[in-house]
Amino acid sequence: MTTIIGIQGDGFCLVTADSRISEMEGDKGLISQFFSLKESNSKLAVNGRYILGAAGDLRAINILHHAFQPPAAPPTLRGKKLDHFVTVKFIPALRECFETQGYAIPDKDEKKHIAEHASTIIMAVNGMIYIIDSDYSWISDSSGLFAIGTGSQFALGAMHALMPKTKLNLHTARKMALKAIATAARFDPYTGAPYQTITQEVDKPATPRPKK
């Protein structure tokens, strides 16, 4: 239960996540307890040139922090070449890691189930954001605004309302992301503070910021 926001601008991107984990009571769908993740095992991880985040199972977050070794992404990759790299290098490595760690839906008779897990991944590399679904397909939205998790609709609506008419810069994007994720937390009981933001500028390493 999560809200993770991504904003992609000209030469930069950022990802902001909440830190609430909800424990559900049996099959009733009732929340029995809230947890707040510590920063060392937060919903976001920096790994080389990548920012990685997961909405869904806590197991996916654990793996991204402690087990996944993504392929090295050349900093000069852009556009279709970067899309190709994500498709043929990054995603197969992610799938192999998940399956090695036992994090995959068991095979079923139907072929459509052969590649599947139970989370949604947000990934940023070289200033570009990708959303990777449970079937390992990816999408990169032309609006530059992304959100995943239970509070995603609230966050996306807030970001579109807050988008400035002038050119978006990193400072404004940070403020916009914090307002949007606070809006999601206001209406989604599965989203809560503190919030962590990691920024990434083209040709620079990712930069985590203190939680707020």
TARA-V128711 format. One record per residue. D_FIRST is the distance of its C-alpha to the first C-alpha in Angstrom with 1 decimal. Layout:
BEGIN
d_first=<D_FIRST/D_FIRST>
END
This chain:
BEGIN
d_first=<0.0/3.7/7.3/10.1/13.6/16.8/20.3/23.3/26.7/30.3/30.4/27.1/23.3/20.5/16.8/14.7/11.2/9.6/9.5/7.3/6.2/6.3/9.2/10.1/13.9/15.6/15.5/15.5/11.9/12.5/10.7/13.3/12.3/10.4/10.9/11.7/12.1/15.7/16.9/18.5/15.3/12.9/10.6/13.9/17.2/20.7/22.8/26.3/26.2/22.6/19.4/16.5/12.7/10.0/6.7/6.1/8.0/9.1/12.5/12.5/12.0/14.8/17.0/16.8/17.9/20.5/21.8/21.6/24.9/24.8/28.2/30.0/29.7/33.1/32.7/35.1/33.0/32.2/31.9/32.6/33.4/29.9/28.4/30.7/29.7/26.0/26.9/29.5/28.6/25.0/23.2/25.7/25.2/21.4/21.9/24.6/22.6/19.6/22.3/24.4/21.5/21.0/17.7/18.7/18.9/22.5/25.3/26.4/29.7/28.6/28.8/25.8/23.6/25.2/22.6/19.0/15.8/12.2/10.3/11.1/13.1/14.5/17.9/20.7/24.3/27.6/26.1/24.5/20.8/19.7/16.7/16.9/15.6/15.3/19.1/19.8/21.1/20.7/21.1/22.2/22.4/25.8/24.5/23.0/19.9/16.5/12.9/9.9/6.4/5.9/8.3/10.5/13.4/13.9/14.0/16.3/18.5/18.9/19.8/22.4/23.9/24.1/25.6/29.1/32.2/33.6/32.6/29.2/29.5/27.2/27.7/26.8/23.7/22.4/23.0/21.6/18.2/17.9/19.0/16.6/13.4/15.0/15.5/11.8/11.2/14.2/13.1/9.3/8.9/5.2/6.8/9.8/12.9/14.5/14.2/15.7/17.8/19.8/22.7/24.9/28.4/30.4/32.5/30.9/28.4/24.8/24.7/21.9/22.2/21.7/18.5/18.9>
END
